[in-house]
């Protein structure tokens, strides 16, 4: 049985963060300080706090198995990577079989450990020289001159496994039509369309408030200068554990399909007095607790049910609808920088994986290249 485990703590303010408790069922002091700082000082999401606490619980479990303090193990973190890959929850390893954790999961744990060590070095708990065991320092070079141009250097994580390339598919238009045909309620149709036509993440959608929806031609009376129907994506701490991933608010325009679906949903929603008292946009209407905000996982459950009912060959997930939005937006002529803003990405490299190029667009790209041979023959005929 694990000696260290993650544990939720609700502060008097109502904010929830996660810590790590040890064999004595008390928080591990240094880890608790870091996780509290991450949640309150760095404004990390509650789900991030939970993920980091879970990762650090694994780290402390490993150091305990060695009989060492965590401050002593930085030179041996390569062994921790191996332990993560093959440790199966007992005193025996699974080194002779398949890995029990994938590369992406191992890298996520190591990212949390590195963040923890950086914080401890910054607060003076450990010498900064310890970070040399976690990073390779690469000097910065000028791409033009081929020589070092300053003291700036790049830090590369020393312990990082090669991850498989993301293979998230986009839902096809036929699959979306099947989902909409299977949806028996206006609410379910709206949540499908909101992700498909506006590219909203599931946490953004179920964390949205009614005040964030400006489906009017002119929102100046609402204190908003953005023209046309749109929604505001705002990061908040929500009781349903839904949150906007980006710290920066953004505006996402809505088309007439989204507006029409929203109007039908409001008509259905007004029939529930409990729902009308909630300021959340997406609420439970057909199961208890009625009127309470939907959980992010509820969207997965809804899409799984509709995928089966609609006869889809696979289960459609929320992120697949977001990918469909990206594919359709680019096909309609949007550039990568526009798509980046619509999706709320901090880096354009995050946007690139959402570009699903269809075979038809590949064919059109080749067929539309000017042919100088045909043009030359045409000129000769004219002579």
BAFI-779120 format. One line per 5 residues: number of its first residue (from 1); for each residue x, y, z of C-alpha. Coordinates in nm, 2 decimals. Example, Ala and Ser with C-alpha at 12.3 -4.5 7.8 and 13.67 -1.06 7.14 Angstrom:
<rs>
1> 1.23:-0.45:0.78 | 1.37:-0.11:0.71
</rs>
This chain:
<rs>
1> 0.00:0.00:0.00 | 0.13:0.34:-0.09 | 0.27:0.55:0.20 | 0.22:0.88:0.02 | -0.09:1.00:-0.16
6> -0.25:1.31:-0.29 | -0.52:1.47:-0.08 | -0.77:1.76:-0.14 | -0.77:2.06:0.10 | -1.05:2.32:0.09
11> -0.94:2.66:0.23 | -1.17:2.88:0.43 | -1.20:3.10:0.12 | -1.35:2.80:-0.06 | -1.05:2.75:-0.29
16> -0.95:2.39:-0.33 | -0.60:2.27:-0.37 | -0.42:1.93:-0.34 | -0.14:1.84:-0.11 | 0.05:1.52:-0.03
21> 0.01:1.33:0.30 | 0.26:1.09:0.43 | 0.25:0.77:0.64 | 0.15:0.98:0.95 | -0.15:1.12:0.75
26> -0.01:1.47:0.78 | 0.09:1.69:0.48 | 0.45:1.67:0.38 | 0.56:2.03:0.47 | 0.79:2.12:0.18
31> 0.56:1.97:-0.08 | 0.26:2.13:0.08 | 0.43:2.47:0.06 | 0.51:2.42:-0.31 | 0.15:2.31:-0.40
36> -0.01:2.59:-0.20 | 0.22:2.84:-0.38 | 0.14:2.68:-0.72 | -0.23:2.70:-0.66 | -0.25:3.05:-0.50
41> 0.07:3.23:-0.60 | 0.10:3.10:-0.95 | -0.27:3.07:-1.01 | -0.26:2.71:-1.13 | -0.59:2.54:-1.19
46> -0.73:2.30:-0.93 | -0.69:2.01:-1.17 | -0.32:2.11:-1.22 | -0.28:2.11:-0.84 | -0.42:1.76:-0.83
51> -0.19:1.64:-1.11 | 0.12:1.78:-0.95 | 0.02:1.64:-0.61 | -0.03:1.29:-0.76 | 0.31:1.32:-0.94
56> 0.49:1.43:-0.62 | 0.33:1.15:-0.42 | 0.49:0.90:-0.67 | 0.82:1.08:-0.63 | 0.82:1.06:-0.25
61> 0.71:0.70:-0.27 | 1.02:0.62:-0.48 | 1.25:0.81:-0.25 | 1.10:0.63:0.05 | 1.17:0.29:-0.12
66> 1.53:0.39:-0.15 | 1.55:0.50:0.22 | 1.67:0.84:0.11 | 1.55:1.20:0.16 | 1.42:1.37:-0.16
71> 1.71:1.62:-0.14 | 1.96:1.34:-0.19 | 1.82:1.18:-0.51 | 1.88:1.44:-0.79 | 2.18:1.25:-0.93
76> 1.96:0.93:-0.96 | 1.65:1.06:-1.13 | 1.72:0.84:-1.43 | 1.64:0.55:-1.21 | 1.31:0.72:-1.11
81> 1.22:0.74:-1.48 | 1.27:0.36:-1.50 | 1.07:0.31:-1.18 | 0.78:0.51:-1.32 | 0.78:0.31:-1.64
86> 0.78:-0.03:-1.47 | 0.66:0.00:-1.11 | 0.33:-0.17:-1.08 | 0.22:-0.07:-0.74 | 0.38:-0.35:-0.54
91> 0.73:-0.41:-0.42 | 0.81:-0.59:-0.74 | 0.88:-0.43:-1.07 | 0.73:-0.51:-1.41 | 1.06:-0.47:-1.59
96> 1.02:-0.79:-1.78 | 0.68:-0.69:-1.93 | 0.51:-0.40:-2.08 | 0.55:-0.05:-1.93 | 0.28:0.04:-1.68
101> 0.30:0.41:-1.76 | 0.33:0.56:-2.11 | 0.60:0.81:-2.21 | 0.36:1.11:-2.19 | 0.26:1.02:-1.83
106> 0.62:0.98:-1.72 | 0.72:1.31:-1.88 | 0.42:1.48:-1.70 | 0.54:1.34:-1.36 | 0.90:1.45:-1.43
111> 0.78:1.80:-1.53 | 0.61:1.83:-1.19 | 0.93:1.71:-1.01 | 1.14:1.96:-1.20 | 0.90:2.24:-1.11
116> 0.92:2.14:-0.74 | 1.30:2.14:-0.75 | 1.31:2.48:-0.91 | 1.08:2.62:-0.64 | 1.29:2.46:-0.36
121> 1.61:2.61:-0.52 | 1.44:2.96:-0.54 | 1.34:2.95:-0.18 | 1.68:2.83:-0.06 | 1.57:2.49:0.05
126> 1.83:2.33:-0.18 | 2.14:2.48:-0.35 | 2.07:2.60:-0.71 | 2.36:2.38:-0.82 | 2.13:2.08:-0.77
131> 1.94:2.19:-1.08 | 2.24:2.09:-1.29 | 2.13:1.73:-1.24 | 1.79:1.81:-1.39 | 1.88:2.02:-1.69
136> 2.14:2.03:-1.97 | 2.25:2.38:-2.03 | 2.28:2.46:-2.40 | 2.46:2.79:-2.51 | 2.26:3.01:-2.74
141> 2.40:3.05:-3.09 | 2.33:3.30:-3.36 | 2.18:3.12:-3.66 | 2.34:3.37:-3.90 | 2.69:3.40:-3.75
146> 2.72:3.05:-3.61 | 2.88:3.18:-3.29 | 2.77:3.25:-2.93 | 2.63:3.60:-2.90 | 2.56:3.63:-2.53
151> 2.52:3.47:-2.19 | 2.17:3.35:-2.26 | 2.14:2.97:-2.26 | 1.87:2.72:-2.33 | 1.78:2.47:-2.06
156> 1.68:2.13:-2.18 | 1.52:1.87:-1.95 | 1.77:1.59:-1.89 | 1.51:1.33:-1.83 | 1.25:1.32:-2.11
161> 1.11:1.02:-2.29 | 1.02:1.03:-2.66 | 0.64:1.06:-2.68 | 0.43:0.92:-2.96 | 0.30:1.18:-3.20
166> -0.05:1.30:-3.10 | -0.32:1.12:-3.31 | -0.64:1.31:-3.21 | -0.88:1.28:-3.50 | -1.15:1.53:-3.60
171> -1.51:1.42:-3.60 | -1.64:1.40:-3.96 | -1.94:1.60:-4.07 | -2.13:1.28:-4.11 | -2.05:1.18:-3.75
176> -2.17:1.52:-3.62 | -2.49:1.49:-3.81 | -2.54:1.14:-3.65 | -2.49:1.29:-3.31 | -2.73:1.57:-3.37
181> -2.99:1.33:-3.51 | -2.96:1.11:-3.20 | -2.98:1.40:-2.95 | -3.33:1.41:-2.81 | -3.30:1.74:-2.63
186> -3.21:2.10:-2.72 | -2.95:2.11:-2.45 | -2.75:1.82:-2.60 | -2.78:1.96:-2.95 | -2.65:2.30:-2.83
191> -2.35:2.15:-2.65 | -2.25:1.95:-2.96 | -2.29:2.27:-3.18 | -2.10:2.49:-2.93 | -1.79:2.27:-2.96
196> -1.83:2.20:-3.33 | -1.90:2.55:-3.45 | -1.70:2.76:-3.19 | -1.42:2.52:-3.10 | -1.48:2.54:-2.72
201> -1.30:2.31:-2.49 | -1.53:2.10:-2.27 | -1.41:2.29:-1.95 | -1.47:2.62:-2.12 | -1.82:2.53:-2.22
206> -1.94:2.39:-1.88 | -1.76:2.66:-1.69 | -1.93:2.94:-1.89 | -2.18:3.17:-1.73 | -2.49:3.31:-1.89
211> -2.34:3.66:-1.88 | -2.06:3.53:-2.11 | -2.31:3.47:-2.39 | -2.36:3.78:-2.61 | -2.58:3.65:-2.89
216> -2.70:3.99:-3.00 | -2.61:4.21:-3.30 | -2.48:4.50:-3.08 | -2.35:4.43:-2.73 | -2.25:4.78:-2.64
221> -2.53:4.80:-2.39 | -2.37:4.50:-2.22 | -2.04:4.69:-2.19 | -1.89:4.50:-2.48 | -1.75:4.64:-2.80
226> -1.72:4.32:-3.00 | -1.97:4.32:-3.29 | -2.20:4.04:-3.37 | -2.30:3.73:-3.17 | -2.01:3.59:-2.96
231> -1.92:3.43:-2.63 | -1.65:3.53:-2.38 | -1.42:3.26:-2.25 | -1.31:3.36:-1.89 | -1.10:3.16:-1.65
236> -1.27:3.10:-1.31 | -1.27:2.87:-1.02 | -1.59:2.67:-1.06 | -1.76:2.43:-0.82 | -1.79:2.17:-1.10
241> -1.41:2.18:-1.15 | -1.44:2.32:-1.50 | -1.20:2.59:-1.60 | -1.07:2.78:-1.91 | -0.72:2.65:-1.98
246> -0.58:2.99:-2.07 | -0.53:3.27:-1.81 | -0.62:3.53:-2.08 | -0.98:3.58:-2.16 | -1.08:3.56:-2.53
251> -1.38:3.63:-2.75 | -1.51:3.36:-2.99 | -1.76:3.47:-3.26 | -2.08:3.25:-3.31 | -2.26:3.18:-3.63
256> -2.64:3.16:-3.68 | -2.64:2.78:-3.62 | -2.50:2.83:-3.27 | -2.75:3.12:-3.20 | -3.05:2.91:-3.32
261> -2.94:2.61:-3.11 | -2.89:2.84:-2.81 | -3.24:2.99:-2.84 | -3.39:2.64:-2.85 | -3.19:2.54:-2.55
266> -3.31:2.84:-2.35 | -3.67:2.76:-2.43 | -3.62:2.41:-2.29 | -3.43:2.54:-1.99 | -3.70:2.78:-1.88
271> -3.92:2.49:-1.80 | -3.70:2.41:-1.50 | -3.72:2.65:-1.21 | -3.40:2.51:-1.06 | -3.22:2.57:-1.38
276> -3.34:2.92:-1.41 | -3.19:3.00:-1.07 | -2.84:2.90:-1.19 | -2.60:3.15:-1.36 | -2.42:2.86:-1.53
281> -2.48:2.81:-1.89 | -2.48:2.43:-1.91 | -2.68:2.27:-1.63 | -2.84:1.94:-1.54 | -3.19:1.92:-1.67
286> -3.27:1.55:-1.69 | -3.10:1.40:-1.38 | -3.02:1.50:-1.03 | -2.91:1.74:-0.91 | -3.13:1.94:-1.15
291> -3.01:2.30:-1.20 | -2.65:2.23:-1.10 | -2.37:2.30:-1.35 | -2.27:2.00:-1.56 | -1.94:1.84:-1.49
296> -1.68:1.82:-1.77 | -1.70:1.44:-1.77 | -2.07:1.47:-1.84 | -1.99:1.59:-2.19 | -1.79:1.27:-2.25
301> -2.08:1.06:-2.12 | -2.33:1.24:-2.33 | -2.13:1.21:-2.65 | -2.06:0.84:-2.58 | -2.43:0.77:-2.54
306> -2.52:0.97:-2.86 | -2.24:0.80:-3.06 | -2.39:0.46:-2.98 | -2.74:0.57:-3.04 | -2.65:0.75:-3.36
311> -2.47:0.45:-3.51 | -2.12:0.60:-3.51 | -1.84:0.34:-3.57 | -1.64:0.50:-3.29 | -1.70:0.71:-2.97
316> -1.69:1.08:-3.04 | -1.51:1.28:-2.77 | -1.53:1.65:-2.70 | -1.19:1.73:-2.83 | -1.27:1.57:-3.17
321> -1.54:1.83:-3.22 | -1.29:2.10:-3.14 | -1.06:1.95:-3.41 | -1.35:1.95:-3.65 | -1.40:2.32:-3.59
326> -1.03:2.38:-3.67 | -1.05:2.17:-3.99 | -1.35:2.35:-4.12 | -1.22:2.69:-4.02 | -0.90:2.64:-4.21
331> -1.08:2.50:-4.51 | -1.29:2.82:-4.51 | -0.97:3.02:-4.55 | -0.86:3.11:-4.20 | -0.49:3.15:-4.15
336> -0.29:2.98:-3.87 | -0.26:3.30:-3.66 | -0.64:3.35:-3.67 | -0.70:2.99:-3.57 | -0.46:3.03:-3.28
341> -0.66:3.32:-3.14 | -0.99:3.14:-3.19 | -0.87:2.83:-3.01 | -0.70:3.03:-2.73 | -0.35:2.89:-2.77
346> -0.05:3.06:-2.62 | 0.19:2.92:-2.88 | 0.13:2.87:-3.25 | 0.30:2.53:-3.23 | 0.00:2.41:-3.03
351> -0.23:2.51:-3.31 | -0.04:2.32:-3.58 | -0.16:1.98:-3.45 | -0.51:2.09:-3.52 | -0.46:2.11:-3.89
356> -0.62:1.81:-4.04 | -0.56:1.84:-4.42 | -0.82:1.64:-4.62 | -0.72:1.44:-4.93 | -0.95:1.67:-5.14
361> -0.75:1.98:-5.03 | -0.42:1.80:-5.11 | -0.56:1.72:-5.46 | -0.67:2.08:-5.51 | -0.34:2.22:-5.40
366> -0.16:2.02:-5.67 | -0.42:2.07:-5.94 | -0.42:2.45:-5.89 | -0.04:2.49:-5.94 | 0.01:2.69:-6.26
371> 0.14:2.47:-6.55 | 0.40:2.66:-6.76 | 0.40:2.39:-7.03 | 0.03:2.44:-7.10 | 0.07:2.81:-7.09
376> 0.36:2.80:-7.34 | 0.17:2.57:-7.58 | -0.12:2.81:-7.57 | 0.11:3.10:-7.66 | 0.25:2.90:-7.96
381> -0.10:2.82:-8.09 | -0.20:3.19:-8.07 | 0.10:3.28:-8.29
</rs>
